[in-house]
Amino acid sequence: MQKTSVGMLNIDIGWASWSKSIERSHWREVVQDKPEKLIAQQLVEGDIKHCPAFAAFYKNTFAIKIPFDLSLCYQADKVRISPHTNLQLNSVDVEDIIQIIDTDNSVTIQIMLNNTFVSDTPYVEVETLPPSLHSLHEEIRYMNGRFDCHAWQRPLQFGFQIPKETLDNMKKTSENIISFKKDDVVMYVRFNTPKKQSVKLYTMDADDVENLTKHVNRNMSLPNMIRNFNFAEVIDRVRYRRPKKFLRNKKYDNDQ
């Protein structure tokens, strides 16, 4: 690892496009690209690019793109994927990729991009943010979250809600109100490190992903325990039984 400008070591983060098992991780080598490090100062104009607070906010932030075109429309009393959408995902069922959940006054959409991040350094948090320096969809409500990716490993998905106002507009027209183009940045991930260290992102190799999978599969039922335990208790139970290292092969991808 290399030293940062303040003499502290970088923290290594492992990334994989991972789902429930390696056999079903169709994304891994097919349509999913490694997240790109965000250089916020290159995306704005004026004096703000010289503001240290602005730079600090976007430190350790990466951009995630959607790997296909997607349009949503309202047909037969439901939000549906537009018939003009061509996902071109040969062996993957669309239902496994895009989940649409109806509620009383809104619809929740989850696009399964399956970006998984792992830290071998304790107390590193990963959080999702709207892509504010690229393009925001004002017609949707972004659903964001944060957790400790040393103690807890799970895929991050692109989730949003379609609020009632947007639903009402969709009902009035046959046009696609919500559309994403292939390679649009749809979300950011940001890492918060214990001592403000910088992070370095590596793609995990197949052996490391298999090791990760075996561990995570044992934890799949733990969210059900939240009903009986505080979430912090669940995280601590997992933290102390995880392998010491998940990211073992850093030579697999060290271009960033």
N, C-alpha and C positions, 0 to 999 in steps of 0.2 A: 504494500500500500504506500501511497505517497502522502507527504505532509501537506497540510493546508497552510495558508498564509499566516495563521496564528499559531502554528506549531503543533496542531492537533492532527491525529490521524484521521483519514477519511474512513467512513463506515461503508462496508460493502453490503449491497442489497442484491438478492437473487430475484430474478424475474422468470416466470414461465407462463405460457398460455395453457392453463391447466383446468380440467374439469373433474369429474368424479373418479376417473381412472385413466391411466395412460392409454389404454386401448380405445377409449372414447374421446380422447383429446384430438379431434380432427383439426382443430385450429392450429396446432403447434407449428407445423412446417408448411401450412397451406395458405391461410388468409390473414394471419395475425402478425403484425410487425412489432418489433421491440419499441416500447415507448421512447419518444424523443425528449431529450433534455430541453427545458424551456429557457431561452435567453430572453427574459422579459424586456430588457432595454432595447432589443432589436424590433420589438413589436409596438412601440409607442413613439410619439413625437414630442419635442419640447423638453423643458427642464425636468420633467418628471423622470426621465431616464437617468438623471444624475442624482436622484433622491435615494439616500441609503435606506430609508424606511421602505420604499417601493421595492428595491432590490432584495431586502431582507424578507419581504412577504413572499416573494416568488423563488427564494432560494430552495434548492432541492425539489423543484417542481418539474413534472414530466407531462407531456401531452399524449393523449391516447386518441387514436383515430378510429372511425368506424370503417370496417373493411368491405362494405358493400353499400349499394344504394338502397334506401328504404323510404317508402311513403305510406302514410296512414290516412285512411278515409273512413267515412261513416256510411255503412250499408246495412240494411236489414236490422235496424235498431241496435247496431253494435259498431264499435271501432274495429276495423279490420285492416289487414295489410292490403294495400292497393293491388289490384290485379296487374297493374303495369310494372310492379316491382319485380326485378329479376335478381334474386339473390345469388344464383349460380353456385350453390353449395351442394355438390353432387351427393355425398353420402350422409348429409346431415338433415334431419327433419326440421322444418321451419319451426315447429312447436318447441323444439329443444333450444332454439336460438332466440326466439322472441315470445315472451310471455305477456299476455294481456289479461289483466284482472279488473273486473268491473266492481265498483262500489256504488254507494248511493248517489253521490254528487260528483264523482270523478272517476277516471280510469287510470290505473297504474300500469305502466309499461316497464318491462325489464328486458334489456338486450344483453344476452349472455356473452360478453366479450372475454370473460374468464381470465382477466389479468391477475396473477397471483404474485405477491411480493413477500419476501422472507428476509428477516434480519437475524444474524447470529449475535448481534449486540443487543443486550437487554434494553428495554424501555425506549425502543424506536417506534414511533407511531406513524401510520400511514393514513392519510385522509383524502377524500375525493372532493373536488371543487368544480363549479361550473367553468367552462372555458371562456373566461371573461375577456381575455386578450385576443381571442379569435372571433367567434360569432356565437352570440346567445340567442336562443329561441324564446322570445318573450311570451309565446303562446303556451309554454309548458312550465311546470314547476319542477325544478331539479331536486332530486333526492340524494343528499350527501351523507357521509358518515366518516367515522374515525375509530381506529383500534390499534392495539399494540401488535405489530407484525413479527415480534420476537416470540411472544407468548401464544399468539393465535394466528393460524394460517387459514386463509379462505380466499376464494376468487372474488375479485371486485367486478361488479357488473355496472352497466350504464342504466340507471333507473330514473324515471321521471313520472310525474302525474299530469294528466290532461284535466285541467280544472273545468268546472261547469260552464264558465263563459266560453271557453274554446269549444267544448262539446256542443253548445248551442249553435255556434257558428258553423261547425262541421255538419250539423243536421240540416242546415239551410242550403248546402251546396254539394255537388258531386265532386268538386275539385279536392285535391289533396291539400289539406290545411297544414299538415306536419310532414316535412320532407328532409331527409338527410342524404347527402351525396357521398359516394365512396371517397375515403380519405379526409372527410371533414373531421376536425378535432371536436369531439363531443364531451370530453371531460379531462380534467387534470387530476394527477395524483401528486401529493406533496408529503415529504417525509420530515417529521419533527424529531430531531436527535437530542440526546440528553444534554450535550454541551455545545449545541449549535454547530456540530461538525458538518462538513459537506459529505454527500453520499456518492458512491460510484456504483453504477448499475451493471450487472452481469446477467447474461442469459444462462439459465441453469441447463446442464446437460441431462441426457435421458436417465442416467444413473441417479443423479441428484433428485430429479423429479420423482423417480420411483421411490426413493427413500422418503421424500416428502409425502407422497401418496399414502404409503403404509401408515404413517403417523396420523395424517388428517382423517383417514377412514375410521380410525379408532375414536376420533372426537366428534364424528358426525351426529351422534345422539346427545351430545352435551348441551346444545341449545335448549333441549326439553327440560334440563335441570334448572333453567333460569326461573321457572315457576316456583322452585323450592329453595333456590339459593340466590344470593346477590350476584349480579353479573361479574363483579370484581372477584368474587370467590371462585367462580367457574374459570376465569382467566388464570388465577393463581394455581388452581389445580392442574391446568394444562402446562403452565410455564415450567414447573419443576419436573415434569416427566418427558419433556421434549428431548431429542438428541442434542448433543452439544453443538454439532454443526450440521446444517443443511446444505450450505454452499461450500462444496469441497473442491470442485473443479473450476477455478477461475481462468484457466487457460482456454476454456471453450469459447468464451466471448469476452475479450478485453479491449474492445475498440473504443470505449467511451470513457 
